[in-house]
Amino acid sequence: MREIVVALVGNPNVGKSALLNAIAGADVKVGNWPGVTVEKKEAFLKYKDYVIKFVDLPGIYSLRNQTTEEKVTIDFLLKEKPDIVLNVVDATNLKRNLYLTIQLLELEIPMVIALNIWDEAVEKGIVIDYKKMENLLCHPVIPTSAKDRYGIDELVKKLVEVYENKKFVQCEHFEPQFEEYLKKVVQLVKDYKPVLLDVYPKRFLAISLLEGSLNETLQKELEEKIEEIRQEIKSLYKKDIKTLIVEERYGVVLSIYHQTVKKQQEDVVDSSITLDRIFLHKYFGIPIFLFLVWLVFEITFKVSSPYVEWLDKVLSVISSWTLSLLDNVKAPEVLKSFVAEGVLGGVGFVLVFVPVLFTLYVIIAILEGSGYIARAAFLMDRFFGVLGLSGKSFIPLLLGFGCNVPAVYATKTIESEKEKILTTLMIPFMSCGARLTVFAFFVSIFFTDNKGLVIFSLYLIGIMVAVLVALILNRFYFKTKSQFFIMELPPYRLPTFKYVINTAWSRVKAFVVEAGTFIFAMSVLIWFLTNIPYGAKKDETILANVSKQVAVVFEPLGFGTWQATASLFSGFVAKEVVLSAMGNFYVGEKIEEEKKNLTFIEGLSEIGSGFVEANINLVKNFVAIFGFTKEQQQEFDKSLASAIREAFTPISAYSFLVFLLLYTPCLATVFAIKQELNSYRWMFASIAINFTSAWIVSFIVYNLLKNFL
């Protein structure tokens, strides 16, 4: 089968992603473009004798090649040379959208224009003569609506038809005299540097040379002759070249608009204006926003937590079946431990994030699709401007208090690459729920009378360090300045159920495939470090021997023992593992649930009853009293508490908690950072920043408390 490569190009908020979902269903691959944090979406569709590959390029307003999104789009269109451009435009906002369309025509790639959101245009009384628009643009125009799949079949059929025709018709839209100047430039290139015509489309090349925006070295004589043409144009039109070209494009846009938009109902009240009076209200806007953020936080963790527990039960049943099978074949203990703790433990650690991420992505898809995310950024921009961020950073940072992994993935809504990196580097300092389990255990031993105050101080330290790190990075590395915040507020829309589910599923699938492989491999590695030589004493394993060498680093912090160091190493897998590791290293007892031997029928029964219980707990969670995190009441072996009391003082214990709060997050968060920022460099930078910050702050805290208390 032959492949047709179709590039989806359009302004932000024109429904490109929704249209892609309507065409290809849930089979959308999500990743990042090489070297940048911009999201990349691809989908494949089999149609007749073809496989159509759709590449959803970032939403852009023009081809100026200034933003990361514009550079990604231009590079793909010029270097990858797709067979067809599918230009998606908002049928309710043609004056703005058609400017990019005119620029795309300059690239001389066969194009199909999708007049998307057609249903809203009809509702608003906008009547568009799309057949006449087709004639004026010299390319097919198809009305579409991703919401109800209107025009989808005709659109796919037209894409194949355009591919088979293999023709590009360039309409000369500019003023005739200016068109002649463009032809003169093309002729000069043919005479002096014809190789450029093999790299760039003629019209794009001519305009870029006149603007002086082409990043190519030209012969001195060619540059001089192009400069002569520039001067002629300036003399004739009395305008700067760049200004003239922009005006010519807008002139074409207005001409097409006025010739094709036949009627627009004047008395239609825009519901978006009415809703903005509520959501962007001077006094009520921020309280409403904070309430919605609270709702995001609540739904994400209260909806997902019952299913996390259910998946844990499923893995426990599978572990029981597996161990029974290994017992039957008389497998050695080391193999049983490896399979149960290394393999199944690694799989479980990946799957435990699926309900959390899926719930979060559903909510984000709803907020994005509805148009509210843009309002949220607008409302909170004033508060985050000092850090070089916008309001879009608020939701990811708040989600970090529940779990850092979904918080990192929530940065997908941030378009600015620098802002996204800065926000992502701040997230690990937000104290997640897993750390709270360790905090609760330590404060119950050392700070009985001030539990709440001590835990609150830890959360506060995390926030203060995150802000300080952001200020330092912004001051010395990113060097971004607070600017006036200018952005488009798209109309409010109700996203379709199919779009929301497909978007969430495609992103979760990307996490399981990419992050899951890394997390599983690391979990197996940690098992080897903590169990080899198998059966050896607790202080003779590889991890113990490494910890003995590293422990000296933590002596200035007050907890320079190999047991504390090994526990922190184990915490790299997951912060809640720290306590079970301490039980093993300090008293030689692993804190874990008792394993039951289950028959196949008993296991299925447990899985089924667990699923029913998860749904019941879901209902209970919705009516439960709000709490950012639940303090889990766990019964720990008194011998562990006694050992910890002997190994730590109140001051060294607090120093240990500060370090646990700030040091390298769990490996799932680490790979989420790599996946979302598409960079091992920033992944390792995050690890270094967290570890360095943790050591410095713990050192300061320990020595201040030791000298003044």
N, C-alpha and C positions, 0 to 999 in steps of 0.2 A: 504493500500500500504506500502511496506517495504521501509526503508530509507537507502541510501548508502551515507556515508560521504566521500567526496573526498577532500584531501588537495592539493592545488596547491603550488608547491615549485619550486623555480628557482632563478637564479642570477637576479640582477637588469637589466632592459632594454632588457629582453628576450620576452616581449610581453604577460606576464601573464594576465594582466588586459584586453588587447585587445582580448585575447583568451577567457577569461571568458565572455566578452560581445558578442563574436561571438557564444558562446554556449548557453548563457541564455538570450541574448537580453538586454532590459532595466531594467529587473527585478533584479537589483543588490542592496543589502542593504549595506549602508556605515555607519560606526561608528568608534569606537576606541576600541582597546583591553583593558580589565580591568586593570586599574592602570597605563597605559602608554599612550603616545601621538601617538603611531603607528596606522596608519589607518587599519581598519578591513573591508573586503569586503566579503559578502556572497551572494549566488544566489541559486535558486532552479530550477530544471528541471524535469518535469514528462516524464518518458520514460518507455513504456510498463507497467509493474506492479510495477515500482519503482518510488520513489521520490529521485533524486540525489541532495544532498546538497554539493555545492562547497564552500570551504573556501579558499580564496586567502591569503596566508601567505606572510609576508613581503619579499621583495627581499633581498637575502643574498648570500655571496660568499662561505661560509663554515659553518660548525656546531661547531665552536670553543667556542660558548657560551660566547662571549665577549661583543658584542654590544646588545642593547635593541632588535633589530630586530632578532638577532640570538637566544636570550633567549625566545622571544615569539614563535619562530618556534619550538625550541627544546621542550619547555614545552607543546605545543599543540600536537606534534607528540608522545611524550612519555606518557603524562597524558591523553589526550583525545582519543588516539589510533584510528585514522581514519581508515576506511576500506581500502582505497587505497590512495597512493600518486601519484598525477599526476605531474611528474617532467618535467617542461617546459625548454627546452634548445634551445639556438640559433644555428640553423644549420650552420650559417656562422662563428661561433666562438666555435667550439667543444673542442678545447684544453683547454680553460678556463672553460667552462660549465660542462664538464664531471667530474671534481674533486668533485663537490658537489654531482653529481650522485653516485659516488663511496661511499661517506659518507652516503648517504641516504640508500644505499643497506645494510649498517651495522645496520640499525634500524629494518630490517627484517619485513617490511610492504610491502604487495603486491603493485607493482608499474607498472605504464605505463609511458613510456617516449614519450613526444611530441616533435618531431623535428620541432620546430616552425620557422617561417620566411623562410620557404622552398622556397618561390618564389624568395627571394633575393639570396639564395644559387644557385638556377638554373641560375639566371641572371649573377652571378659572375663566372659561369662555374665550380662550386663545385659539384662533383658527389659523393654521399654517398651511400654505400651499406648498407642500413638500416636493411636489413634482416640478414646480417652477424653480424651487431651490436647487433641485437636482440639476436642472439645466444651467443655472447660473454658476454652480460650483463645478460642473462638468464631472461629477461623481455621484454614484447612487446614494439616495437618502431613504432610510427606512424608519418609520415610526415604531418605537418599541416601549414596552413597559415591563420591567423585570418583576414588578409586583404581581401581575396576573399573566405573565408570559406572553403578552401581546406582541406579535411581530417577530418572535424568536425564530420560528421555523423559516420565515421568509428571509430573515437576516442571515442565517447559516447558508441557505440556498444561494443568496446573493454573493456571499464571500467566495464560495466555490466558483460561481459564474465569473466573477472578476478575476480570480486566479487563472481560470482557463483561458480567458481573453488575453491576459498578459499585456494589457495596454494601459498606458498612462496618458491622459489628455490634460495638458496644462493650459488653463484659461488665462489669458493676459488681463488681469484685473486692474492694473495700475494705469495711471494717466499715460496716453500713447507716447509722449515725448520721453517720459521716464523709462518706459519699456524699451525704447531705442537705446538709452544709455546702458541698460542692463545687457543688451545684446552686444554693445561695443566692448564691455568688460569681458564678456565670454569670449569674444573674438581675440582680445588681447591675450587672454590665458592660452588660447589655442596657439597663438604665435610664439609666446615666450615660455610658458610652462604647462604644456598640455597634460602632463602627468596628473595635475590637480583635478582634471575632469574625470579621471578614473577613480578618484577618491571621493569627490563631492558632487552632488547634483548641481547642474548648471545654474539654476535660478538661486539656489541657496548660496552657491559660491560667489556669484556676482553681487548679491546683496551684502554678504559678509565682507567681501573685499572693499566695497564702498563704505561700509560702516567701520572698517578697520578692526573687525572682531575675529578675523580668521587667524588662528595660531599657526601660521606657516611663514617660512622665510622666503621672501620674493627677491628676484633679481632687481638691482637698482633701477634699471631702465623700465621694467614693468611697474614698479612702485611709482616711478615718476609719471608714467602715462595714466595710471589710475588716479593719481593726485590731480592731474590736469582735468580729468572727467569730474572729479569731486568739485573742483573750483567752478567748472562750467555749470554744474547743477546748482551750486550755491548762488552763483550769479543770476541764474534763470529764475529760481524759486525763492531767493532771498531767505533761505532757511538752512539750518544745520542738517546734514545728511540723515542722522539718526532720527531727528524729529520728523523730517519729511517722510521717511519710510514708515514710521509709526502712524502718521496721519494718513498715508496712502492705504495702509491696512485697515484702519478704522473707517476710512471712507468706503472701502469695499464692504465692510461689515454692515454699516448703516444702509448702504444701497440694497444689499441682499435682504436685510431685515424689513425695510419699508416696502419692498416689492413682494415679499412672501407672507408676512404676517398681516392677514387681511382684516382681522377684527379682534379687538380685545374688550371684553366687558368691563366697563368703567366702574360699576357700582358693586363689584365683588369685594367683600371685606377680607383682607388677608388675615387668616387666623394666626399666622406667625407673629404679626404685630401685636395682636391681642395677648398672646401668650408671653411675649417678651415684656409686656407691661407688668406681668406677674413675676416671671423668673429673673428679670433683670431690674427689678424694682430697687430704688435707692436704699430702702430700709429692709425690705423683706427678701431681697435677692440672695444675700449671703446666708441668712438663717435657713432658707429653703434649700440652698446648695448643701449646707452642712447636714441637714436632715437627710438629703438624698445620698450623701457620702456615707452617713451612718447606716442607711438602708443597704447600700452596696456591701459594706463591711458585714452587716448582720446576715444578709442573704448568702453571701459567698461562703461564710464559715458555718452558719447554722444549717444551710441546705446540704452542704457537702459532708459535714462531720458524721452524720449517721451512715453514709455510704462508705466513708473512709473506714469506719469501724467494721462495716459489713465485709469490705474487701480484706481487712485484716483477718476476719474470721474465715473467709474463703481460703486465704493463704495458709491459715492454721490447719484447716481440714486437709488441704492438699499436702501440707508438710507431714501430717499424720499418716496419710495414705502412702506417701513416699517412704517414710521411715519404716512402716510395716512391710512394704515391699522389699526394702533393703535388709530388714531383719530376716525375711523369708529366704533370701539368697545368701544369708550369713556374710553380709558386707562388713568390712572392718569399720571400727568406730570413727576413724579419721574421715572415711568417705561419707559416713552418715552426717558427721558434723559439717563437712564441707557442703554437702547438698542442702541440708536444712538451714544452716546459718549463712553460708556464702552465696549459694545459687538462689534458693528460694527467698532468702533475706534480701538479696539484691533486687530480685523481681518485685518483691513486696514494696521495697523502698521507691521503686519507680511508679508502681500502680497507685500508691497511696496519694499521689498528687493529681491523679486523673479527675476524681470528682471535684476537687478544689479548683483546678484550672478550667474544667468544663463549665462549672457554675460561673466563674469569673468571666470567661470569654462570652458566655451568653449575655451577661449583664452589660459588658463593654460593647458588644454588638448592638444591643438595644439602645444604649446611650449614644453610640456613634451614629447609628441609623436614624435615630430620632432627631439628631441635630443638637442635643443638649451638651455634648462634650465641648463644643466650641464656646457655648455660653459659660461653662464652668471655668474654662481657661480665661475668659474675659473677666469674670468676677474676681478670680484669685490672683490675677497678674500683678496687681499693685503690691501684694504682700511678698511675692517671690522675686520681684524685680531686683531687689538688692543682691540676691544670690546669683543673678544672671539667669534666672529661670522664669517660666510663665506658670499660670494657674494649672496647667495640665500636669504639673509635677505633684500636685497635692494628693490626688487619689492614689497613685502608686506608693507614695511615702506613707500614707495612712494604712494602706493594706499591709505594709511591712510589719506592723505591729501584730498582725495575725500570722502571716507566713511570708518570708522574704521571696519565695519562689514565684507565687502569683503576682507579687508586687513588681518584680522585675519584668515579667511578661506584660504587666499593665502599662509599661512605658511605650507600648506599641502606638498609643494615641499621640505621642509627642513627635512632631515632624522634624524639628530642629535637631541635627545630629549632636551638636555640642550640648544642648540642653538635655537630650536623652542620655548621653554619657554621664553628665554631672548628676542627674537624678538617680541613675542606676548605681553610681558609686556611693550615693548617700544611703540607699535602701538597707544595706547590711548592718548599718548602725541602729536601725529600728529594732527594738527587742521583740523577737517573735515569740509566739506562744510556747514553743519548745523550750526556750531558755527559762520561761517562768517556772517550769517544773523543778529545775535545779535551784532557782532562786528560792522557791517556797521551802525546799528541803533545808537549805543552809540557814535561812532566817529563822526557821523553827528550832534550830539548834543554838544559834549564836545571838539572835536578836528577837527573842520572844516578846519583849514588851514594845518593840517598834517595828513589827513586820511590815505594815503598810508604808511607813515612812522610808524604810530601807529600800523596798522594791520601787517605790515612787522615785527615789533618788537615782536608781539605776536607769530607769526609763528616761529621766531628765538628762543624765550624763550622755546617754546615747544620742538624744536630740541635739544637745549642745556640741558634741564632737562632730556630728554630721554637718551642722551648720558651719562650724569652724573649718572643716575639711573643704566644704563647698566654697567658702570665701577664699581660702588659700589657693585652691585649684583655679578658681575664676580670676584671681588677682595675678597669678604668676604663670598660668598655662593657657587657659581658654581666653582670658582677657576680653570677655564679653561685657558689654555695657548695657545698663538698663535703658531701653528705648521706648518710644511711644508704641503701644501695642495695636497694630493694625491687622485685622483679620476678617475673614468673611463669616457672617452668621447665616448658615444655610436655613432654609425653611424647615419647620417642624414636620416630620413625617413619621408614620407608623411602619416600622420595618416588618417585613413578612416573617412568619414563623420559619419558613424554609431557609430564608437568608440567615437568620439568627443561628439556627441549628447547624447549618452547613459551615458557616464561618467559625463557630466554636469548635466543631469537630475537626476541621482541617488544621486548626492551630494546635489542638490537643494531640492529634496524630503526629504532627511535626515534633512535638516534645517527646512523645514515646519513642519515636524512631531514632531521633538524633540524641537527645539528652539521655534517653533510657540506656542506650549502648554504653555511653561513658559512665553513667552511674553504676550500672551493673558491673562493669569491669573494675571500677574502683572498690566496690563492695567486696568483690572476690579478693582483690589485693589486700584489703584491710583484714579479711579473714586469715590470710596467710601470715600477715604480720603478727596477729594476736594469737595464733594457734600453732605456729611452727617454731621449734620442734613440738610435734603433737604429744601431749601427755607430760610435757616438761613442767617444772615448777613455774609459778606465775612470774617470777623474777628472772626466768631464763629464756623467755620467748624473744623473738626478733624485736618486737615492739618494746619490750622491757629493756633490752640492751641498747637500743637506739635512744630510748627515753633517758637512760642513765647518762648518756653523753650530752644530751640536749638540756637536761635539768639545770645545769649551771646558768643558763640564760635567764631562768626564772628566780634564781636566788635573790636578786635585788628587789623582787616583787613580793617576797615573803613565802613563796611556796615552791622552793627548789628541790622537790623530791621527785623520784622517777615515777611514783604512783600518780601524782597530780599531773605530771607531764604526759604520761601515757593516757590518762583520762581525757586530756585536751586533744591528743591525737585522735582518740576514738570519737570525740565530739565533732571532728571534721566530717564524719559520715552523717551524723544527725545529733543535734544538741541534746536531745532527750536520752541519747545513749551514754552520756557522761555519767549518770548515776549508776547504771548497770555496770559500766566499766569500773567505777570506783568500788562497787561491791565486790567485783572480781579481784581488783588489784590490792585493796586494803584488807579485806577479810577473807578473800578466796571463795566468795559466793556470788554467783550470777543472779541478779534480780530479774526474774522472768516468770511468765505464767507456766503452770504445770502442763506438760504435754499429755494429751489423752490419746489412747489408741482407739481409733474409730473404724468401724466397718464401712463399706461403701454406702450402704443404705443410711447408716447413722450420719455419715458425713453429708450426704445430700439433704437429710432432714435438717441438720444444723445450718446448712447454707440457705435452705428455704425459709426456715424460721427466722434466721438472721436478717433476711431480706424483708420479711414482714415487719420485724422489729425495727429495722432501719426506717421504713415508711411511717411507722407509728411515732418514732423519735423525731422524724421530720416535722410532723404535725405539732408535737410537743415543743420543739425548738421555736416554732413560729409564735407560740404563745408564751414562751419563757421570758423572764425579765432580762433586759439587755445587760451584757457585760462584755467589754472588749475581749477579754480572755477569761476562761474559767480556771480557777485555781483547783487543780486536780488533787483530791484528797487521797493520797496513796499511803499505804502502810509499808514502811521500810523496816528491814531487819534492824533491831536495836543495836546489834553489834557494829553495823555500818555507821550509825550515828555516833556510837562510842569511839570508833576508830577515827572518824572525821574530827571529833572534838579533841582528840589527842594530837592529830596531825596538824591542825590549824589553830590559830588564835582568832579572836573576833576581827582583828585588823587584817591578818593575812587572808581570812575567809572573805572579807569584803573586797580585798584586792583581787582575789581569785574570781569573784563574781564580776568585777569590773572587766577583767581580762576576758572572761567567758562572754560577756556582753559584746565586746568590741572586736574580738579577734576574728580570723577568717570564718565566714559563714559555712553552712553545710555544703557538701559537694554538689547537691542539687541546685543550690543557689549559684554556686560558682559556675556550673555549666550553663545555667539559665543566662548568666551574664555573658558568657561566651557566645551563646546562641543568639541572644537578642542584639548584642552589639557587633556580632559577626567578627570577633577579634580575640585571638589568644593574647594579644598584647594587653588589651584592657582587662582581660580576665586575670592575668598575672599582676597587673597594676592594682587591681582591686584587692587581691590577696595581700600584696605588699603594703598597701595603704591601711588595710584593716589590722594586720599584724603589728605594724609600726605604731599605729595609733593606740592599739591595745597596750603595748608594752610601755609606751611613754606615759599614758594616763594612769595605768596601774602603778607605775613607779612613783609618780607624783602623789597619788592617793595614799599608797602604803607609807611613804616616808613622811608625808604631812601628818597622817593619823598617828604614826609611831612617835613623832617628835612632839605633838601637841596634845595627845591624849594619855 
